[in-house]
Amino acid sequence: MNILEKCTLCPRNCGINRYKNVGVCGANDKIKLAYYSLHQWEEPIISGNNGSGTIFFSHCNLKCIFCQNKKISTGGYGKEISNEKLKEIMLKLQQQGAHNINLVTPTHYVPQIVDCLHKIKNKELKIPVVYNTSSYENVETIDMLEGLVDIYLADLKYFDDSLGKKYSNCCNYFEYATKSIERMYKQVGHFIIENNFMKSGLIVRILILPGHVDDAIKIIDYLYNKYKDNIIISIMNQYTALDVLKFDNLNRKLSEEEYNTVINYACDLGIKYAFIQDGETQDESFIPNFDCSII
């Protein structure tokens, strides 16, 4: 059976026939894009000088209440396209000088992405493929990507599952995300960097939420104990409150003291490979101005 006829791509396992209806994520069987561009604001080994060829997919299966891209993730802004059009966009970004193809929030479109990549990967498409994900997906979905994705850019949002329930209305986030990340690492192994550009490997992002330094520290402990220096950790301070939320701690930026506490912990632990951010990343100007008219 085509998985889109009874969708189980993510742990929501809603079983919706996406040819007839939409799942919890909001997506039907057609790819929907909000924007694509040469993006300068990923980790330096991803963005490089020319930029990462980011493709922002509409809808999302996680629904974080603090999402910076909620216009597309929950609002569903975007334009439906064919698989053929997605292939054309990937090749266009390569032609424009992108260092990689960066698939942003792609979980709910994995079958369509796999169809495209099977046709062009290592043929017309010569640059690495980045899978930029919340990690809230079933391992079988990651299995579909084996041999097609070079770099996994994976979030690990919560250690405490009560936070996942509170902020993303999902159950057992840590269990599902860590199993998915383990499968990602099994596929790509220790990272490879050549001439300051990442060619393959795993980067795990930790977005520190205001008031939850302890949770971030637990995530760092887990990752270092599990993977040592075989992966790169990206410790992010860029949380930005775009709306007034019902949780007071989420209505402010992360403090410098909170961020330094996490950074100092990572250094004391002995982590060798990590990215950190400065305060400028908390500015809303770092959020893309989504415009599907270019598609």
C-alpha positions as CSV (number, residue, x, y, z in Angstrom):
1,M,0.0,0.0,0.0
2,N,1.1,3.5,-0.8
3,I,1.9,5.1,2.6
4,L,-0.1,8.2,1.7
5,E,-3.2,6.1,1.6
6,K,-2.9,5.4,5.3
7,C,-0.3,7.8,6.5
8,T,2.1,6.7,9.3
9,L,5.1,8.9,8.4
10,C,5.3,10.4,11.9
11,P,4.3,9.2,15.4
12,R,0.9,10.8,15.1
13,N,0.1,7.7,13.1
14,C,-3.2,9.3,12.1
15,G,-3.7,6.8,9.3
16,I,-5.4,9.4,7.0
17,N,-5.8,8.8,3.3
18,R,-4.1,11.9,2.1
19,Y,-5.4,11.5,-1.4
20,K,-8.8,12.3,0.1
21,N,-8.2,14.2,3.3
22,V,-5.4,15.9,5.2
23,G,-3.6,14.5,8.2
24,V,-2.8,16.1,11.6
25,C,0.1,17.8,9.8
26,G,-2.4,19.6,7.4
27,A,-0.9,18.1,4.2
28,N,-2.6,16.2,1.5
29,D,-0.9,14.2,-1.2
30,K,0.5,17.2,-3.1
31,I,3.8,18.9,-2.1
32,K,3.2,22.4,-0.9
33,L,6.1,24.9,-0.8
34,A,6.3,28.3,0.9
35,Y,9.6,29.5,-0.4
36,Y,13.1,28.5,-1.6
37,S,16.3,30.5,-1.6
38,L,20.0,30.7,-1.0
39,H,19.9,30.9,2.8
40,Q,22.8,32.4,4.7
41,W,21.8,31.7,8.3
42,E,22.4,28.0,8.8
43,E,25.5,26.7,10.6
44,P,28.6,28.1,8.7
45,I,29.6,24.6,7.3
46,I,26.1,24.4,5.8
47,S,25.6,27.9,4.5
48,G,29.2,28.6,3.4
49,N,29.7,31.6,1.2
50,N,27.0,31.1,-1.3
51,G,24.2,29.9,1.0
52,S,22.3,26.7,1.6
53,G,19.7,25.9,-1.0
54,T,16.7,25.9,1.4
55,I,13.3,24.6,0.4
56,F,10.7,25.5,2.9
57,F,7.8,23.0,3.0
58,S,4.3,24.1,4.1
59,H,2.6,22.4,7.1
60,C,4.2,20.5,10.0
61,N,3.4,17.5,12.0
62,L,4.7,18.9,15.3
63,K,2.9,22.3,15.8
64,C,5.1,23.9,18.4
65,I,3.2,26.9,19.9
66,F,6.4,29.0,19.7
67,C,7.2,28.2,16.1
68,Q,8.9,31.1,14.3
69,N,7.6,29.9,10.9
70,K,4.0,29.4,12.0
71,K,2.8,31.2,8.8
72,I,3.7,28.1,6.9
73,S,3.8,25.4,9.6
74,T,0.3,26.0,11.1
75,G,-1.1,28.6,8.7
76,G,-0.4,26.4,5.7
77,Y,0.8,29.3,3.5
78,G,2.3,28.1,0.3
79,K,1.7,26.8,-3.2
80,E,1.0,23.2,-4.3
81,I,3.5,21.8,-6.8
82,S,4.3,18.6,-8.6
83,N,7.2,16.3,-7.9
84,E,8.6,17.3,-11.2
85,K,8.6,21.0,-10.1
86,L,10.4,20.1,-6.9
87,K,13.1,18.4,-8.9
88,E,13.4,21.5,-11.1
89,I,13.8,23.7,-8.0
90,M,16.5,21.5,-6.6
91,L,18.5,21.7,-9.8
92,K,17.9,25.5,-10.1
93,L,19.3,26.0,-6.6
94,Q,22.3,24.0,-7.6
95,Q,22.8,26.1,-10.7
96,Q,22.6,29.2,-8.6
97,G,25.6,28.0,-6.5
98,A,23.9,26.5,-3.5
99,H,26.3,24.4,-1.4
100,N,23.6,21.9,-0.7
101,I,19.9,21.2,-1.0
102,N,18.3,21.9,2.4
103,L,14.9,20.3,2.9
104,V,13.2,22.2,5.7
105,T,10.4,20.5,7.7
106,P,10.1,17.7,5.2
107,T,8.7,14.8,7.2
108,H,5.2,14.8,5.8
109,Y,6.5,14.9,2.2
110,V,9.2,12.1,2.4
111,P,7.6,9.8,-0.3
112,Q,7.5,12.7,-2.8
113,I,11.0,13.7,-1.9
114,V,12.3,10.2,-2.3
115,D,10.6,10.0,-5.7
116,C,12.5,13.2,-6.8
117,L,15.8,12.2,-5.4
118,H,15.8,8.8,-6.9
119,K,15.7,10.5,-10.3
120,I,18.4,13.1,-9.9
121,K,20.6,12.2,-6.9
122,N,24.3,11.7,-8.0
123,K,23.1,12.2,-11.6
124,E,22.1,15.8,-12.4
125,L,22.2,16.7,-8.7
126,K,25.8,16.6,-7.5
127,I,25.6,18.6,-4.2
128,P,24.8,17.2,-0.8
129,V,21.2,16.8,0.4
130,V,20.4,18.1,3.9
131,Y,17.3,16.8,5.8
132,N,16.3,19.6,8.2
133,T,13.9,18.1,10.7
134,S,12.1,18.3,14.0
135,S,13.0,14.6,14.4
136,Y,9.5,13.7,15.4
137,E,9.1,10.9,12.9
138,N,9.0,7.2,12.7
139,V,12.3,5.3,12.0
140,E,10.7,3.7,9.0
141,T,10.4,7.2,7.4
142,I,14.2,7.7,8.0
143,D,14.8,4.3,6.4
144,M,13.2,5.5,3.2
145,L,15.9,8.2,2.9
146,E,18.9,5.9,3.2
147,G,21.4,6.7,0.4
148,L,19.6,9.9,-0.6
149,V,20.4,12.2,2.3
150,D,24.0,13.2,3.1
151,I,23.5,15.5,6.1
152,Y,20.9,15.3,8.8
153,L,20.2,18.6,10.5
154,A,18.0,17.3,13.3
155,D,16.4,19.0,16.3
156,L,16.3,17.5,19.7
157,K,13.7,19.8,21.3
158,Y,12.8,18.2,24.6
159,F,14.3,15.7,27.1
160,D,11.3,15.9,29.4
161,D,8.3,14.5,27.5
162,S,6.0,16.7,29.6
163,L,7.4,19.7,27.7
164,G,6.7,18.1,24.4
165,K,3.1,17.6,25.5
166,K,2.9,21.2,26.9
167,Y,4.5,23.0,24.0
168,S,4.0,20.8,20.9
169,N,1.0,18.6,21.9
170,C,2.9,15.4,21.2
171,C,3.5,12.3,23.3
172,N,6.9,10.6,23.8
173,Y,8.8,13.1,21.8
174,F,12.2,12.1,23.3
175,E,11.7,8.4,22.6
176,Y,10.7,8.9,19.0
177,A,13.2,11.7,18.2
178,T,16.2,9.8,19.7
179,K,15.3,6.6,17.8
180,S,15.1,8.7,14.6
181,I,18.4,10.4,15.3
182,E,20.0,7.1,16.0
183,R,18.9,5.8,12.6
184,M,20.2,9.0,11.0
185,Y,23.6,8.5,12.5
186,K,23.6,4.8,11.5
187,Q,23.2,6.0,7.9
188,V,25.7,8.8,7.7
189,G,28.3,8.0,10.5
190,H,31.0,10.4,11.6
191,F,30.8,13.8,10.0
192,I,33.0,14.7,7.0
193,I,34.1,18.3,6.5
194,E,36.1,19.3,3.4
195,N,37.4,22.8,2.8
196,N,35.1,24.1,5.6
197,F,32.0,22.6,4.0
198,M,30.1,19.7,5.5
199,K,29.8,16.8,3.0
200,S,28.0,14.3,5.3
201,G,27.2,13.6,8.9
202,L,24.8,14.6,11.6
203,I,24.2,18.0,13.3
204,V,21.8,18.0,16.3
205,R,20.3,21.3,17.2
206,I,19.3,22.3,20.7
207,L,17.0,25.3,20.9
208,I,17.2,26.5,24.5
209,L,13.8,27.6,25.7
210,P,13.6,30.4,28.3
211,G,13.2,28.8,31.8
212,H,14.4,25.4,30.6
213,V,18.1,25.4,30.9
214,D,18.1,22.1,32.9
215,D,16.3,20.4,30.0
216,A,18.9,21.6,27.5
217,I,21.7,20.3,29.8
218,K,20.1,16.9,30.0
219,I,19.9,16.8,26.1
220,I,23.6,17.6,25.9
221,D,24.4,14.9,28.4
222,Y,22.5,12.4,26.4
223,L,24.1,13.3,23.1
224,Y,27.6,13.3,24.4
225,N,27.2,10.1,26.2
226,K,25.7,8.5,23.2
227,Y,27.8,9.9,20.3
228,K,30.8,11.5,21.9
229,D,32.6,13.6,19.2
230,N,31.2,11.8,16.2
231,I,28.4,14.4,15.7
232,I,28.2,18.1,15.8
233,I,26.0,19.9,18.4
234,S,24.4,23.2,17.6
235,I,23.5,25.1,20.8
236,M,21.0,27.8,19.8
237,N,19.9,30.9,21.6
238,Q,17.6,32.3,18.9
239,Y,14.2,31.7,20.6
240,T,12.0,34.6,19.7
241,A,8.4,35.1,21.0
242,L,6.3,36.3,18.1
243,D,2.9,36.2,20.0
244,V,1.8,36.5,23.6
245,L,1.7,32.9,24.8
246,K,0.0,31.4,27.8
247,F,3.3,30.4,29.4
248,D,5.1,33.4,30.9
249,N,8.6,32.0,30.3
250,L,7.9,31.8,26.6
251,N,7.1,35.5,26.4
252,R,10.7,36.6,26.7
253,K,14.0,36.0,25.1
254,L,16.6,33.6,26.5
255,S,18.8,35.5,28.9
256,E,22.6,35.7,28.4
257,E,23.0,34.1,31.8
258,E,20.9,31.1,30.8
259,Y,22.7,30.7,27.5
260,N,26.1,30.9,29.1
261,T,25.2,28.3,31.7
262,V,24.5,25.8,28.9
263,I,27.6,26.7,26.9
264,N,29.8,26.5,30.0
265,Y,28.4,23.1,30.8
266,A,29.1,21.8,27.3
267,C,32.7,23.1,27.5
268,D,33.2,21.5,31.0
269,L,31.9,18.2,29.6
270,G,34.6,18.2,27.0
271,I,32.5,18.6,23.8
272,K,34.9,19.4,20.9
273,Y,32.5,20.1,18.1
274,A,29.7,22.5,18.7
275,F,28.3,25.7,17.2
276,I,27.1,28.6,19.4
277,Q,25.2,31.8,18.5
278,D,25.4,35.4,19.5
279,G,22.6,37.6,20.5
280,E,21.8,38.9,17.1
281,T,20.1,35.7,16.2
282,Q,17.2,36.6,18.4
283,D,16.2,39.3,16.0
284,E,13.0,38.6,13.9
285,S,14.9,39.7,10.8
286,F,16.5,36.2,10.7
287,I,13.0,34.7,10.0
288,P,12.5,34.3,6.2
289,N,10.0,36.5,4.5
290,F,8.0,33.7,2.9
291,D,6.8,34.5,-0.6
292,C,5.4,31.6,-2.7
293,S,5.0,33.9,-5.7
294,I,8.5,32.9,-6.8
295,I,7.5,29.3,-7.1
